[in-house]
Amino acid sequence: MILGKKVLAIIPARGGSKAVPRKNIREIGGKPLIAWTIEEAKKSQYIDRLILSSEDDEIISIAQKWGCEIAFKRPTELAQDDTPGIAPVLHALNQLPRYDYVVLLQPTSPLRQVIDIDGCIEACIRYESYSSVSVTESDSSPYWMYTIDRTGQMHPFIKTNDILERRQDLPKVYLLNGAVYVAQTAWILQNKNFISEGTTAYIMPTERSIDIDTELDFNIVKIALKETNNT
């Protein structure tokens, strides 16, 4: 709980990953990928209940072994390639009512720490926001990006009269890193999206913001974990 408000955390993990097959339970750093998220979520001082949302029996079994509650089995129709990311959240909230806040923790962010989970929850409360999400500073600025037309000519993606030649002169921009999403449950059931006007940001460092979406991402995290264990 936080300020008397009950918090439900959801780990969504379907079995049909295409880019990195079976990535949610693939071993990394000596344990299944999903275990990294389960372990950090269980350290939270605010999360009252941590559940898995999955249609896959093997993922369910492994998550149970690592201490994650299985409150239900996700319907197969909500575990397709084209299923919106918000769908399992809405399904879970309808199955488990009476929580004031919901936290979404994707298993593809294994470097996220409990300080990030609780920090994002605190940001939502502190700023009295309907929702708060984790972000990280982008190395690529849209002020240095271009579109290319049919003739091969380049056009600034952001048109400005300012000449921004030095990195120091560029405004800071931030990317969603997919690690932590927090929202008031009543609001998200109505809004059906974690991002809206007034959503507040919790800024995470780049080194904890890798979201595994490709084999390259997987290998980068392996190296990061090996370096961490060697220090």
Wavefront OBJ file of the C-alpha trace (Angstrom):
o trace
v 0.000 0.000 0.000
v 0.934 3.625 -0.405
v -0.991 6.263 1.551
v -3.719 3.689 2.187
v -4.095 2.878 -1.524
v -3.906 -0.751 -2.676
v -1.492 -1.567 -5.507
v -1.754 -4.446 -7.984
v 1.277 -5.309 -10.142
v 0.942 -7.278 -13.383
v 3.681 -9.071 -15.317
v 2.406 -9.761 -18.856
v 4.187 -12.658 -20.565
v 2.743 -14.374 -23.593
v 4.386 -17.348 -25.233
v 4.395 -16.246 -28.863
v 7.428 -13.966 -29.180
v 8.684 -13.936 -32.777
v 11.900 -11.856 -32.759
v 13.349 -13.714 -29.757
v 11.495 -17.045 -29.428
v 10.475 -17.988 -25.860
v 12.342 -14.936 -24.606
v 10.305 -14.531 -21.416
v 11.658 -17.804 -20.004
v 14.984 -17.944 -21.805
v 17.906 -18.098 -19.383
v 19.975 -14.969 -18.902
v 22.428 -14.324 -16.106
v 21.698 -17.734 -14.610
v 17.911 -17.483 -14.380
v 14.855 -17.179 -16.668
v 14.335 -13.662 -18.029
v 11.000 -13.309 -16.238
v 12.628 -14.122 -12.874
v 14.514 -10.799 -12.871
v 11.238 -8.872 -12.874
v 9.556 -11.147 -10.318
v 12.431 -10.795 -7.867
v 12.576 -6.990 -8.055
v 8.788 -6.594 -7.852
v 8.673 -8.732 -4.706
v 11.065 -6.277 -3.022
v 8.635 -3.365 -3.493
v 7.395 -1.684 -0.358
v 4.166 -0.623 -2.086
v 2.972 -3.570 -4.203
v 0.243 -5.507 -2.375
v -0.207 -8.240 -4.952
v 1.992 -9.426 -7.829
v 0.393 -11.556 -10.554
v 1.279 -13.039 -13.916
v -0.868 -12.675 -17.018
v -0.074 -15.470 -19.477
v -1.744 -18.040 -21.691
v 1.369 -20.232 -21.793
v 1.586 -23.238 -19.440
v 5.394 -23.328 -19.373
v 5.666 -19.627 -18.549
v 3.020 -20.068 -15.844
v 4.932 -22.973 -14.302
v 8.263 -21.117 -14.274
v 6.730 -17.925 -12.886
v 5.155 -19.949 -10.062
v 8.527 -21.487 -9.203
v 9.962 -17.985 -8.842
v 7.168 -16.895 -6.511
v 4.719 -15.084 -8.780
v 1.000 -15.614 -8.168
v -1.139 -17.069 -10.956
v -4.593 -15.611 -10.358
v -5.977 -16.743 -13.727
v -4.925 -17.976 -17.156
v -5.064 -15.318 -19.856
v -7.500 -16.093 -22.697
v -5.696 -17.105 -25.893
v -7.462 -14.369 -27.865
v -5.678 -11.813 -25.659
v -2.243 -13.267 -26.438
v -1.993 -12.733 -30.180
v 0.631 -10.799 -32.166
v -1.837 -7.973 -32.758
v -3.218 -7.852 -29.203
v -2.844 -4.301 -27.823
v -0.503 -4.081 -24.842
v -3.239 -2.596 -22.680
v -5.587 -5.572 -23.239
v -4.084 -7.898 -20.582
v -4.085 -5.034 -18.084
v -7.775 -4.314 -18.591
v -8.532 -8.043 -18.434
v -6.645 -8.390 -15.146
v -8.358 -5.387 -13.590
v -11.759 -6.779 -14.496
v -10.790 -10.120 -12.952
v -9.326 -8.517 -9.813
v -11.257 -5.366 -8.845
v -10.838 -3.159 -5.779
v -7.252 -2.036 -6.358
v -6.528 1.686 -6.414
v -3.379 1.575 -8.533
v -2.066 -0.802 -11.175
v 1.590 -1.313 -12.084
v 2.621 -2.939 -15.366
v 6.062 -4.592 -15.347
v 7.176 -6.090 -18.643
v 9.605 -9.002 -18.228
v 11.749 -7.636 -21.070
v 13.347 -5.050 -18.743
v 15.589 -7.249 -16.565
v 17.942 -4.430 -15.508
v 15.136 -2.447 -13.883
v 15.487 -2.315 -10.096
v 13.025 -2.014 -7.222
v 14.119 1.618 -6.784
v 12.663 2.260 -10.251
v 9.409 0.441 -9.515
v 8.814 2.263 -6.240
v 10.133 5.540 -7.659
v 7.569 5.483 -10.474
v 4.760 4.707 -8.017
v 5.935 7.565 -5.797
v 6.016 9.940 -8.783
v 2.395 9.141 -9.574
v 1.395 9.864 -5.979
v 3.646 12.901 -5.485
v 2.400 14.722 -8.555
v -1.184 13.554 -8.053
v -1.137 12.150 -11.588
v -3.520 9.747 -13.187
v -0.468 7.886 -14.508
v 3.311 7.832 -14.421
v 5.738 5.993 -16.716
v 9.467 5.334 -16.826
v 11.596 7.069 -19.456
v 15.265 7.485 -20.263
v 17.171 10.280 -21.978
v 17.590 9.667 -25.702
v 20.999 9.712 -27.390
v 19.337 10.485 -30.725
v 17.801 13.929 -30.972
v 14.887 14.564 -33.361
v 16.539 17.938 -34.055
v 19.225 16.011 -35.965
v 16.773 13.759 -37.793
v 15.575 14.042 -41.365
v 12.973 12.632 -43.685
v 13.947 11.730 -47.249
v 11.616 12.383 -50.184
v 11.248 10.415 -53.418
v 14.100 12.331 -55.043
v 16.487 11.526 -52.223
v 16.470 15.035 -50.762
v 16.661 15.448 -46.996
v 14.215 17.540 -44.967
v 14.514 18.365 -41.255
v 12.106 16.310 -39.177
v 11.707 19.317 -36.876
v 11.808 22.629 -38.701
v 13.490 25.354 -36.671
v 15.272 28.617 -37.355
v 17.857 27.825 -34.694
v 21.149 26.312 -35.808
v 21.808 23.519 -33.319
v 25.246 22.199 -34.172
v 26.483 21.228 -30.720
v 25.002 18.416 -28.639
v 25.073 20.747 -25.618
v 22.663 23.099 -27.393
v 20.026 20.456 -28.039
v 16.950 20.250 -25.803
v 16.851 17.030 -23.788
v 14.393 14.484 -25.140
v 13.214 11.280 -23.507
v 12.067 7.853 -24.662
v 9.645 5.441 -23.071
v 11.844 2.564 -21.928
v 9.031 0.086 -21.231
v 10.208 -0.714 -17.700
v 7.463 0.645 -15.411
v 3.913 1.870 -16.022
v 1.711 3.068 -13.153
v -1.880 4.345 -13.206
v -4.963 4.856 -11.110
v -7.174 1.876 -11.892
v -10.447 3.781 -12.259
v -8.756 6.165 -14.695
v -7.092 3.522 -16.848
v -10.274 1.469 -17.111
v -11.832 4.543 -18.663
v -8.819 5.912 -20.580
v -7.476 2.520 -21.759
v -3.938 3.887 -22.078
v -1.109 4.637 -19.672
v -0.127 7.750 -21.640
v -2.277 10.861 -21.717
v -2.151 14.600 -21.064
v -0.752 15.032 -17.587
v 1.157 11.731 -17.445
v 4.295 12.252 -15.374
v 7.730 10.795 -16.047
v 10.068 8.810 -13.861
v 13.563 9.144 -15.345
v 15.731 6.024 -15.341
v 19.425 5.821 -16.236
v 20.306 4.409 -19.643
v 22.166 1.441 -18.165
v 18.940 0.141 -16.566
v 16.701 0.937 -19.522
v 17.425 -1.830 -22.040
v 14.201 -3.396 -23.337
v 14.851 -6.808 -24.874
v 13.209 -6.905 -28.282
v 15.938 -8.505 -30.428
v 18.798 -11.005 -30.142
v 21.192 -8.029 -30.040
v 19.356 -6.638 -26.998
v 19.598 -10.052 -25.359
v 23.360 -10.180 -25.890
v 23.830 -6.619 -24.619
v 22.027 -7.490 -21.380
v 24.165 -10.637 -21.015
v 27.296 -8.488 -21.191
v 25.847 -5.922 -18.769
v 24.977 -8.611 -16.221
v 28.402 -10.235 -16.566
v 30.136 -6.898 -15.963
v 27.899 -6.221 -12.953
v 28.709 -9.611 -11.433
v 32.442 -9.047 -11.966
v 32.514 -5.688 -10.146
l 1 2 3 4 5 6 7 8 9 10 11 12 13 14 15 16 17 18 19 20 21 22 23 24 25 26 27 28 29 30 31 32 33 34 35 36 37 38 39 40 41 42 43 44 45 46 47 48 49 50 51 52 53 54 55 56 57 58 59 60 61 62 63 64 65 66 67 68 69 70 71 72 73 74 75 76 77 78 79 80 81 82 83 84 85 86 87 88 89 90 91 92 93 94 95 96 97 98 99 100 101 102 103 104 105 106 107 108 109 110 111 112 113 114 115 116 117 118 119 120 121 122 123 124 125 126 127 128 129 130 131 132 133 134 135 136 137 138 139 140 141 142 143 144 145 146 147 148 149 150 151 152 153 154 155 156 157 158 159 160 161 162 163 164 165 166 167 168 169 170 171 172 173 174 175 176 177 178 179 180 181 182 183 184 185 186 187 188 189 190 191 192 193 194 195 196 197 198 199 200 201 202 203 204 205 206 207 208 209 210 211 212 213 214 215 216 217 218 219 220 221 222 223 224 225 226 227 228 229 230 231
